[in-house]
């Protein structure tokens, strides 16, 4: 059984953390995030480290122990460094561009796919075929990247579509004569 929860989370320089009313707050150079805490878990801040402990030995408390430790760690890393996902667009005529706060995707449909970018997420088109999605909240960055990928997932025959950078697409053999 994993004991991820017993590892303390170190607080980097420039990050302020506090615990009040079953919420964990972190403020850093990339903004501030609030994490609601379970009633099964106790979070304490001791000399530059965040320690997560279960209040009982129940199954629910043990399950939330490691989950809460990882969520707290993600919040601390997010306000300090942030998270990023890189998406590659493969296909003839497939491309992306930013127009103000909207992301315009040409993915081979009869129309352009226009996506409103949330205010807490930053999208940069390094090339017309390479998107970098970044932000402080790991869950929102991953969800936004997954939604973009969902418009045209990579297909197994030619590899056309939107994929994560470095993702391996299992290719299939086409028809034979």
Buried (B, 14 or more C-beta within 10 A) or exposed (E): EEEEBEBBBEBEEEBEBEBEEEEBBBBBEBBEBEBEBBEBBBBEBEEEEBBBBBEEEEEEBBBBBBBBBBBBBBBBBBBBBBBEBBBBBBBEEBBBEEEEEEBBBBBEEEEEBEBEBBEBBBBEBEEEBBBBBBBBBBEBBBEBBEEBBEEBEBBEEBBBBBBBEEEEBEEEEEEEE
